[in-house]
Amino acid sequence: MKERNFEALEKHLLEMQDHEVEIIFIQGKPFIIQPATPDDIERINIGYFCMD
């Protein structure tokens, strides 16, 4: 069941437009979700790793 929920969330996140912002709650804790730009990633300075 969790895998199916994750797949639905993943699909929703991939369909988000650059200007959209979502708030999701995980165990009662809110998280702000939006597509990151290269500038966002550089500003946060934690790097990223992509595997295709």
C-alpha positions as CSV (number, residue, x, y, z in Angstrom):
1,M,0.0,0.0,0.0
2,K,2.8,2.5,0.8
3,E,4.4,1.9,-2.6
4,R,1.2,2.8,-4.3
5,N,0.9,6.0,-2.3
6,F,4.5,6.9,-3.0
7,E,3.9,6.4,-6.7
8,A,0.9,8.7,-6.7
9,L,2.8,11.3,-4.7
10,E,5.8,11.0,-7.1
11,K,3.5,11.4,-10.1
12,H,1.9,14.5,-8.5
13,L,5.2,16.1,-7.7
14,L,6.6,15.5,-11.2
15,E,3.5,17.2,-12.7
16,M,4.0,20.4,-10.6
17,Q,4.7,23.6,-12.4
18,D,7.7,25.7,-11.5
19,H,5.6,28.3,-9.6
20,E,3.5,25.8,-7.6
21,V,4.0,25.1,-3.9
22,E,2.5,22.3,-1.9
23,I,2.4,21.6,1.8
24,I,2.4,18.0,2.8
25,F,2.2,16.6,6.3
26,I,4.3,13.6,7.4
27,Q,3.4,12.3,10.8
28,G,1.9,15.7,11.7
29,K,5.0,17.7,10.6
30,P,4.4,20.1,7.6
31,F,6.9,20.3,4.7
32,I,6.8,22.9,1.9
33,I,7.4,21.2,-1.5
34,Q,8.2,23.0,-4.7
35,P,10.3,22.2,-7.8
36,A,13.9,23.3,-7.1
37,T,15.8,25.4,-9.6
38,P,19.6,25.1,-10.1
39,D,19.9,28.4,-8.1
40,D,18.0,26.9,-5.2
41,I,20.3,23.9,-5.1
42,E,23.4,26.1,-5.2
43,R,22.0,28.4,-2.5
44,I,21.3,25.5,-0.2
45,N,24.7,24.1,-1.1
46,I,24.1,20.5,-0.2
47,G,24.5,19.2,-3.7
48,Y,22.5,16.6,-5.4
49,F,22.9,13.3,-7.2
50,C,20.8,12.0,-10.1
51,M,20.6,8.4,-11.3
52,D,18.7,7.6,-14.5
